[in-house]
Amino acid sequence: MVAPLEGIRVVEVASWLAAPSCAALMADMGAEVVKVEPPGGDTYRRMYDALLGENSVHPCYQFDNRGKRGICINLEDAAGREALYKLVEGVDVFVTNLTQDRLERYGLTSDDVHKLSPSAIYGVLSGYGTDGPDNERQAFDQTAFWARSGAMSVFGDRDDGPLISRGGYGDRTTALNFLSAILAALRVKDQTGEGQYVEVTLQRTGIWSLASDVTTALFDRLQPDKTSRRLPPNPIWNCYETKDGHWILLVMPMPFPFWSRFCDLVQKPEWLTDDKYQTVLGLMEHGLELIPEVAGIFAGRTLDEWRPLLDGAKLVWEPMAELPDVVEDPALRERGAYSVVVHERAGAMEVVSAPFHIRGADIEVRGPAPDAGQHTREVLAEVGISEEDLDRLQAQGAIR
């Protein structure tokens, strides 16, 4: 099998989650990815070191940085920057999430990198963009992807306060957006031979993910209502608790022909003959009065009792899976959703595989995340820096 990005060299000067996740996916596809960190390691690594001890092996860091080689360079040191420039010469893809002022200070803007590698794909990921009024504003996915995109305003029950998203939720979505843009840019490069500039933001990805609501707001300039279990769009587009405390989600936004199957299942033939429930609008307007009764019906059986009944009626539904269920899901395991990497200190570890499959292509997790500076001398020697110069750079703190 062919690795889709075999022969592609990637230099990543980035920290935290979104940009590194994108580079990890490129490593899964066979690219040679070199992760550049400051001498103390990037901030994501340092956070786990502070929590768990130096040189900790945390599964999240392994996930976002698997399959890379790692080097440490002090970009505040002129000699360190020169070593990085040597590494960037001839690179195929340069990935960064440094702010614009730091890119300018370190000589790593698009113009700078394209002088070193004219045909490179230059990819920059930020919260709000590299220009405009928010270009220097600090951002995490919870602020730019979640709060500033509008997602925070529409998720959650209308009777409760705003929800804070799970850490990394928007980062990994943005990583996929970033990857698709870089792959498209590589295709343009194949056609033109010219280097390309790619820019992706957390906020714009959040807006894209929420496009159904945002597109509607572009039309009517109104804030949509939050959802509520007590006030759903119709009785079979809602969640209900079972006798044994599990939750079942029914999703049939167009209730017909599902409504008749549901009424037969719950033995409510009178609902089928009631004029109030014969149309989509009727169910939206009057179906709310049925919610307590439907909830009582679901509370009368366990999840395992409901499974064959709901499937037999060919309704669209799923139980709410908790994470222990997800990681043991036999269907996911059969389809390769999880991969095993072997770490020198931690042994065998499972991580989430790439979320896509190309038949006949070699896409796999190729190894653990590197330790800080694990490959510094090896990688820099490959680009022509002598052992004597490496000793000098290490002694003066330019590399680790």
GULUM-729079 format. One line per field, with one value per residue (C-alpha): residue number from 1; residue in one letter; x negated, y negated, z negated. Coordinates in Angstrom, 1 decimal. Example, Ala and Ser with C-alpha at 12.3 -4.5 7.8 and 13.67 -1.06 7.14 Angstrom:
# GULUM-729079
nr: [1,2]
rest: [a,s]
xx: [-12.3,-13.7]
yy: [4.5,1.1]
zz: [-7.8,-7.1]
# end
This chain:
# GULUM-729079
nr: [1,2,3,4,5,6,7,8,9,10,11,12,13,14,15,16,17,18,19,20,21,22,23,24,25,26,27,28,29,30,31,32,33,34,35,36,37,38,39,40,41,42,43,44,45,46,47,48,49,50,51,52,53,54,55,56,57,58,59,60,61,62,63,64,65,66,67,68,69,70,71,72,73,74,75,76,77,78,79,80,81,82,83,84,85,86,87,88,89,90,91,92,93,94,95,96,97,98,99,100,101,102,103,104,105,106,107,108,109,110,111,112,113,114,115,116,117,118,119,120,121,122,123,124,125,126,127,128,129,130,131,132,133,134,135,136,137,138,139,140,141,142,143,144,145,146,147,148,149,150,151,152,153,154,155,156,157,158,159,160,161,162,163,164,165,166,167,168,169,170,171,172,173,174,175,176,177,178,179,180,181,182,183,184,185,186,187,188,189,190,191,192,193,194,195,196,197,198,199,200,201,202,203,204,205,206,207,208,209,210,211,212,213,214,215,216,217,218,219,220,221,222,223,224,225,226,227,228,229,230,231,232,233,234,235,236,237,238,239,240,241,242,243,244,245,246,247,248,249,250,251,252,253,254,255,256,257,258,259,260,261,262,263,264,265,266,267,268,269,270,271,272,273,274,275,276,277,278,279,280,281,282,283,284,285,286,287,288,289,290,291,292,293,294,295,296,297,298,299,300,301,302,303,304,305,306,307,308,309,310,311,312,313,314,315,316,317,318,319,320,321,322,323,324,325,326,327,328,329,330,331,332,333,334,335,336,337,338,339,340,341,342,343,344,345,346,347,348,349,350,351,352,353,354,355,356,357,358,359,360,361,362,363,364,365,366,367,368,369,370,371,372,373,374,375,376,377,378,379,380,381,382,383,384,385,386,387,388,389,390,391,392,393,394,395,396,397,398,399,400]
rest: [m,v,a,p,l,e,g,i,r,v,v,e,v,a,s,w,l,a,a,p,s,c,a,a,l,m,a,d,m,g,a,e,v,v,k,v,e,p,p,g,g,d,t,y,r,r,m,y,d,a,l,l,g,e,n,s,v,h,p,c,y,q,f,d,n,r,g,k,r,g,i,c,i,n,l,e,d,a,a,g,r,e,a,l,y,k,l,v,e,g,v,d,v,f,v,t,n,l,t,q,d,r,l,e,r,y,g,l,t,s,d,d,v,h,k,l,s,p,s,a,i,y,g,v,l,s,g,y,g,t,d,g,p,d,n,e,r,q,a,f,d,q,t,a,f,w,a,r,s,g,a,m,s,v,f,g,d,r,d,d,g,p,l,i,s,r,g,g,y,g,d,r,t,t,a,l,n,f,l,s,a,i,l,a,a,l,r,v,k,d,q,t,g,e,g,q,y,v,e,v,t,l,q,r,t,g,i,w,s,l,a,s,d,v,t,t,a,l,f,d,r,l,q,p,d,k,t,s,r,r,l,p,p,n,p,i,w,n,c,y,e,t,k,d,g,h,w,i,l,l,v,m,p,m,p,f,p,f,w,s,r,f,c,d,l,v,q,k,p,e,w,l,t,d,d,k,y,q,t,v,l,g,l,m,e,h,g,l,e,l,i,p,e,v,a,g,i,f,a,g,r,t,l,d,e,w,r,p,l,l,d,g,a,k,l,v,w,e,p,m,a,e,l,p,d,v,v,e,d,p,a,l,r,e,r,g,a,y,s,v,v,v,h,e,r,a,g,a,m,e,v,v,s,a,p,f,h,i,r,g,a,d,i,e,v,r,g,p,a,p,d,a,g,q,h,t,r,e,v,l,a,e,v,g,i,s,e,e,d,l,d,r,l,q,a,q,g,a,i,r]
xx: [0.0,-1.1,-1.3,0.5,-2.1,-5.2,-8.2,-6.5,-8.7,-6.8,-8.2,-5.8,-6.5,-3.4,-2.0,1.2,3.6,5.1,2.0,0.1,3.2,3.1,-0.6,0.1,2.6,0.0,-2.4,0.3,0.4,-3.4,-4.8,-8.1,-7.1,-9.6,-8.1,-10.1,-9.7,-11.5,-14.2,-11.7,-9.2,-6.0,-3.3,-1.1,-3.9,-4.9,-1.3,-1.3,-4.9,-3.6,-0.6,-2.2,-6.0,-8.7,-8.9,-5.3,-3.6,-0.1,2.3,3.6,0.0,-0.7,2.5,1.7,-2.0,-2.3,-4.6,-6.8,-10.4,-11.1,-13.7,-14.2,-15.5,-15.7,-14.1,-15.1,-18.8,-20.0,-22.1,-19.0,-17.0,-19.7,-19.6,-15.8,-16.2,-18.6,-15.9,-13.2,-15.2,-13.4,-10.6,-7.3,-4.9,-5.5,-2.9,-2.6,-0.3,-2.6,-1.1,-2.0,-4.3,-6.4,-6.5,-7.9,-10.4,-11.7,-11.8,-9.1,-6.5,-5.2,-7.6,-10.5,-9.8,-9.2,-12.6,-14.0,-11.6,-9.8,-7.5,-6.5,-3.0,-2.9,-0.1,0.8,3.5,4.9,7.8,9.1,6.7,3.3,4.7,7.7,8.5,8.2,5.0,3.0,5.8,5.0,7.3,8.2,10.8,13.2,13.0,12.6,14.3,17.0,17.8,17.0,18.6,22.0,22.0,22.0,25.2,27.2,26.0,27.5,30.9,32.8,33.5,29.8,26.9,24.3,22.2,18.4,17.2,14.8,11.2,9.9,13.4,13.0,9.2,9.6,12.4,10.1,7.2,9.3,10.2,6.5,5.5,8.0,6.7,3.1,3.9,5.7,2.7,0.4,2.6,2.4,-1.4,-1.4,0.4,-1.5,-4.8,-4.4,-4.3,-1.0,0.3,3.0,4.7,7.3,8.9,10.7,13.5,14.2,14.2,16.7,19.0,18.7,19.6,22.6,23.5,27.2,27.8,25.5,26.9,30.4,29.2,27.8,31.3,33.4,30.9,32.5,31.1,32.5,34.0,32.0,33.4,35.2,36.3,39.5,40.1,38.8,39.6,41.8,42.3,40.0,37.2,36.2,34.4,36.0,34.7,35.2,36.1,32.5,31.2,30.0,31.0,32.4,32.2,34.9,34.1,36.9,37.2,39.6,41.9,43.8,43.9,42.1,45.0,47.3,44.6,43.9,47.6,47.9,44.8,46.1,49.6,51.2,53.6,55.6,52.7,52.9,56.6,56.4,56.6,54.0,51.2,51.8,49.3,45.8,47.1,49.7,47.1,44.9,47.8,49.7,47.1,45.7,48.7,47.6,44.1,44.9,46.8,44.0,41.5,43.5,43.7,39.9,39.4,41.3,38.6,34.9,32.5,32.0,35.7,36.1,33.3,35.1,38.4,37.0,34.8,37.8,39.9,37.1,36.9,33.9,32.5,29.4,28.6,26.4,23.0,20.7,17.0,16.3,18.9,17.3,13.8,15.1,17.5,16.8,18.0,15.5,12.7,13.4,13.2,9.9,11.0,8.2,4.5,1.7,-1.6,-4.5,-6.2,-9.6,-8.6,-4.8,-4.7,-1.7,0.8,4.1,4.8,7.6,6.8,7.3,11.0,10.9,10.0,8.7,9.0,5.5,3.7,1.3,2.7,1.7,0.2,-3.5,-4.9,-4.7,-5.1,-8.8,-10.3,-11.4,-14.6,-14.7,-15.9,-17.5,-21.1,-19.9,-17.6,-20.0,-22.9,-20.7,-20.5,-24.2,-25.1,-28.3,-28.9,-31.2,-28.5,-25.9,-28.2,-28.6,-24.8,-24.0,-26.6,-25.2,-21.6,-20.5,-19.4,-18.6]
yy: [0.0,-3.6,-6.2,-9.2,-11.8,-9.6,-11.9,-15.0,-16.9,-18.9,-21.3,-22.2,-25.3,-25.1,-24.3,-23.2,-21.1,-22.3,-22.8,-19.8,-17.6,-18.5,-17.6,-14.3,-13.4,-14.1,-11.8,-9.1,-9.6,-9.0,-12.5,-13.1,-15.6,-17.4,-19.1,-22.2,-23.2,-25.7,-24.2,-23.6,-22.0,-23.5,-24.8,-21.8,-19.5,-21.8,-21.8,-18.0,-18.1,-20.5,-18.3,-14.9,-15.4,-16.1,-13.8,-12.6,-10.5,-11.8,-10.2,-13.5,-14.7,-11.4,-11.7,-15.1,-14.5,-10.8,-9.8,-12.9,-13.6,-16.3,-18.9,-21.8,-25.2,-28.5,-31.0,-33.9,-33.0,-34.1,-31.0,-28.9,-30.7,-30.0,-26.3,-26.4,-28.2,-25.4,-22.9,-24.8,-25.0,-22.8,-21.8,-20.9,-22.1,-24.6,-24.5,-27.1,-28.8,-31.5,-35.0,-37.4,-39.5,-36.4,-35.2,-38.6,-38.6,-35.1,-35.6,-33.0,-34.9,-33.4,-35.6,-34.5,-30.8,-31.1,-32.6,-29.5,-27.1,-28.8,-25.8,-25.2,-25.1,-27.7,-26.9,-29.2,-28.5,-31.2,-32.2,-35.0,-35.5,-37.0,-40.5,-42.5,-43.9,-40.6,-39.3,-39.5,-38.4,-35.2,-32.3,-28.8,-26.7,-27.4,-31.1,-31.5,-28.3,-28.0,-31.4,-33.8,-31.6,-31.7,-28.0,-28.7,-30.7,-27.9,-24.7,-23.5,-23.5,-26.8,-26.5,-26.4,-28.7,-28.5,-25.4,-25.4,-23.0,-20.2,-21.1,-20.3,-19.9,-22.8,-22.2,-18.8,-20.0,-22.9,-20.4,-18.6,-21.9,-22.8,-19.4,-19.6,-23.1,-22.0,-18.9,-21.2,-23.5,-20.5,-19.7,-23.3,-23.1,-19.9,-21.8,-25.1,-24.3,-27.4,-27.6,-28.4,-30.2,-28.5,-30.2,-28.6,-30.1,-28.6,-31.1,-30.5,-26.8,-27.2,-29.3,-26.6,-23.9,-25.9,-26.9,-25.8,-28.3,-31.0,-30.8,-31.3,-34.2,-35.8,-35.6,-36.8,-38.3,-36.5,-34.4,-30.9,-29.3,-26.7,-23.2,-21.7,-18.2,-19.7,-21.7,-19.7,-20.2,-17.1,-14.1,-11.8,-14.4,-14.3,-12.3,-10.1,-8.3,-4.5,-2.5,-1.7,-5.3,-5.3,-8.0,-7.3,-9.9,-9.8,-11.9,-12.1,-15.8,-14.8,-12.7,-11.0,-8.0,-7.3,-8.7,-5.8,-3.2,-4.9,-5.0,-1.3,-0.5,-2.4,-1.1,-4.5,-4.1,-7.1,-9.4,-8.2,-9.2,-12.5,-15.4,-17.4,-15.0,-14.4,-17.0,-18.2,-21.5,-19.8,-17.7,-20.8,-22.8,-20.1,-17.3,-19.0,-17.9,-14.3,-14.6,-13.6,-10.6,-9.6,-10.0,-7.8,-5.1,-5.1,-5.0,-1.7,0.4,0.8,-0.1,3.6,4.0,1.0,1.9,4.7,2.8,-0.5,1.4,3.6,0.5,-1.0,-4.2,-6.5,-6.4,-5.7,-5.4,-8.0,-6.4,-7.2,-7.1,-3.7,-2.4,-4.2,-2.9,0.7,0.4,3.6,2.0,-0.8,1.5,3.7,0.7,-0.5,-3.5,-3.0,-2.3,-1.1,-2.8,-1.6,-4.2,-3.5,-4.4,-3.9,-0.7,0.0,-2.9,-3.2,-6.4,-7.5,-6.7,-9.1,-9.6,-8.6,-5.6,-5.4,-1.9,-0.7,-3.6,-3.2,-5.4,-4.5,-5.8,-5.3,-5.8,-7.7,-11.4,-12.4,-13.6,-17.2,-17.4,-13.7,-14.0,-17.5,-16.5,-13.7,-16.0,-19.0,-16.7,-15.5,-19.1,-19.6,-21.0,-19.5,-17.8,-20.6,-23.2,-21.1,-21.0,-24.8,-25.4,-23.1,-24.7,-28.2,-27.1,-27.6,-24.0,-21.2]
zz: [0.0,0.7,-2.1,-0.6,-1.9,-1.6,-0.6,-2.0,-4.5,-7.2,-9.7,-12.6,-14.7,-16.9,-20.3,-22.0,-19.9,-16.6,-14.4,-16.0,-15.4,-11.8,-11.5,-13.4,-10.7,-8.0,-9.8,-9.8,-6.0,-5.7,-5.8,-7.7,-10.4,-12.5,-15.6,-16.7,-20.3,-22.6,-24.9,-27.7,-25.4,-24.1,-26.5,-26.0,-27.0,-29.9,-31.2,-31.6,-33.0,-35.7,-36.5,-36.2,-36.6,-34.1,-31.1,-31.8,-29.2,-28.8,-26.3,-24.9,-24.1,-22.5,-20.4,-19.0,-18.4,-17.4,-14.6,-14.7,-15.3,-17.9,-18.2,-20.5,-19.2,-21.1,-18.6,-20.7,-19.8,-16.4,-16.0,-16.9,-14.2,-11.7,-12.5,-11.9,-8.6,-7.5,-8.4,-6.5,-3.3,-0.7,-3.1,-1.5,-4.3,-7.1,-9.8,-12.6,-15.0,-16.2,-16.4,-13.6,-15.8,-16.7,-13.1,-12.2,-15.1,-14.3,-10.5,-9.9,-7.9,-4.7,-2.7,-4.9,-4.5,-0.8,-0.4,-1.9,-0.2,2.7,3.4,-0.2,-1.5,-4.3,-6.7,-9.6,-12.1,-14.5,-16.5,-14.4,-11.4,-10.9,-10.0,-11.1,-14.5,-16.4,-14.8,-18.0,-20.3,-22.3,-21.7,-22.6,-20.9,-23.8,-23.2,-19.4,-18.1,-20.9,-22.3,-19.4,-16.7,-18.4,-19.3,-23.0,-22.6,-21.1,-22.8,-26.1,-27.6,-27.4,-31.1,-32.1,-31.7,-28.9,-28.4,-28.3,-25.6,-26.3,-25.8,-22.3,-20.8,-18.4,-18.0,-16.4,-14.1,-13.1,-12.5,-9.9,-8.2,-8.3,-6.8,-4.0,-3.1,-3.1,-1.0,1.5,1.6,2.3,5.3,6.5,6.1,8.2,10.9,10.8,9.1,7.0,3.2,1.5,-1.5,-3.7,-6.6,-8.9,-12.0,-15.0,-14.7,-11.0,-11.6,-14.4,-12.2,-9.4,-12.0,-13.0,-9.5,-9.6,-12.4,-11.1,-7.6,-9.0,-11.1,-7.9,-6.5,-9.5,-11.9,-14.8,-17.7,-17.6,-20.7,-22.6,-22.6,-25.6,-26.5,-27.7,-24.5,-21.6,-17.9,-18.0,-20.3,-18.3,-18.1,-21.7,-24.4,-27.1,-30.1,-30.4,-33.5,-34.2,-33.9,-30.3,-27.8,-24.4,-21.7,-19.0,-15.9,-13.3,-12.4,-9.6,-11.7,-8.9,-8.2,-11.5,-13.5,-12.6,-13.4,-16.8,-17.7,-16.9,-18.9,-22.1,-21.5,-21.1,-18.1,-19.3,-18.4,-14.8,-14.5,-16.4,-13.9,-15.9,-15.1,-11.4,-10.0,-10.7,-11.9,-14.0,-15.8,-16.3,-17.8,-19.8,-20.3,-23.3,-25.3,-24.7,-26.1,-29.7,-28.5,-26.1,-28.9,-31.1,-28.4,-28.0,-31.8,-31.8,-30.1,-30.3,-27.5,-26.6,-26.4,-24.1,-21.7,-19.7,-19.8,-18.4,-15.8,-14.8,-14.2,-12.0,-14.0,-14.0,-17.4,-19.5,-23.2,-24.7,-24.9,-27.7,-27.0,-28.5,-26.1,-23.2,-23.8,-24.0,-21.1,-19.1,-15.8,-16.2,-17.1,-14.1,-11.9,-13.3,-15.3,-17.8,-17.3,-19.6,-19.9,-22.0,-24.1,-25.5,-29.1,-29.1,-27.0,-24.7,-24.6,-22.6,-20.7,-18.4,-14.7,-11.8,-11.3,-7.6,-5.5,-1.9,-0.5,0.6,-1.2,-4.1,-6.8,-10.3,-13.5,-13.0,-16.5,-19.8,-20.3,-20.7,-24.0,-24.0,-21.9,-21.3,-17.7,-17.7,-16.8,-14.5,-12.5,-12.3,-11.3,-8.3,-7.0,-7.1,-10.5,-11.7,-15.0,-16.1,-15.3,-17.1,-20.2,-20.1,-19.6,-22.5,-24.8,-24.2,-24.7,-21.1,-20.8,-23.2]
# end
